[in-house]
Amino acid sequence: MEIATRTILFGVVFLLLFGVGGIWLQIFLSKKESKWAGLILPIITFCISLIFVLSVANIGELSTVIVTVLSTFLFCNIPTAVLLAIYAACRGKRNKQKALDKMSVQDLE
């Protein structure tokens, strides 16, 4: 195997493990009692996307800059949207279970 192929393979495996680990961490934090724990990773990814947007250079015409800024903002916020969807799903299940537990306690009284 060539060195370049090995490097690319290592990079792909690293990114997959990093992505799976991030998703697992988001699920773990979203299931916590505190609602703020599950918002840590989406806030971090949103701040990183703002850094990317602020680093866009003025490359000429205003319309080109606007398109570049908007496309950078949308592309960089894909992880934020995924993490927020995971958060909403986990919190929805948690809130539903909490309501069912509350109803069962009321039924016992």
N, C-alpha and C positions, 0 to 999 in steps of 0.2 A: 504494500500500500504506500502510495506517495505521501509525503509530509503534508501537502496541501489538502489532500483528501482526508487525512487523519484530523487535521485542524478543523476542517469544516464539520466533520462528524462529531468531534468533541464539542464544537460550538452549538450544534443542533441539539445534542443530548443535554448540554448545560441549559439551554433556553427552555427545553421541555421540562426538565426537572425544576427550574426556577418558576415556570408558569404553574405547574401542578402544585408546587409548594405554596405559591402565593394564593392559589384558589383554596387549597386546604386551610391555610391560615385565615383567609377571609371567612370561610364557613365556620371555623372554630370561634373566631371573634364575634361573628354575627349571632351565635347561639348563646353568648354570655348574657348575664342579667342586665348589665348596663348597655343601653342602646348606643352609647358613644364608642364603645370598643369596636363595634362593627363598622364604624365610619372612619377609622384611622387610615386604612389603606386607600379608600376612595379619595380622602382629603390629600394624602401624599401624592397619588397619581394626578390629581387635579393640579396641585402646585407644580409638579414636574411639567405638566402640559403648559402651564402659564410661563414657565421658564423657557420652554421651547418657542412659544409664541413671541415672547419678548426678545428672543435672540434672532428673530427674522430680520435680515438686513434690508435696508431701503434699496431696492434694486431697480428703481426707475419710476415708471408711471404709477399713479395712485391706484388705479384699478388692478394692476399686477400685484401690488403690495397687499391690497385688500383680499384678493383671491388667495394669495399665498398664506396670509395670516389665518383666514377662515379654514382653508384646507388643513393647515398645520394644527389648528385648534381642534377640528373635528377628528382628524386622524389620531392625535395624541390623547384624545379623551375616550377612545374605544375601550381601553382597560378600565377607565373610571366607570363607564356605563356597565361593563360586565360585572365589576365588583359591586356596584349599586344594585344590579339585578339579583345577584347572589344574596346581598344583604336583605333586600325586600322579600325574597322567597323564604329565607330562614326566619326573619322576624314575623312574617305572615303565619308560618307554621307555629312559631312560638306563641304568638298572640291567640291563635285559634285553640291551641292546647290549653292555654291559660284560661280562656273563656269556658272551655269544656270542664276543666277542673273546678272552676267557680260554680258552674251549674250543678255539678255532681255534689259539691259541698252543700249547696242550697237545697238539693233534693233530700239529703240526709237529715236536714234539720226539721 
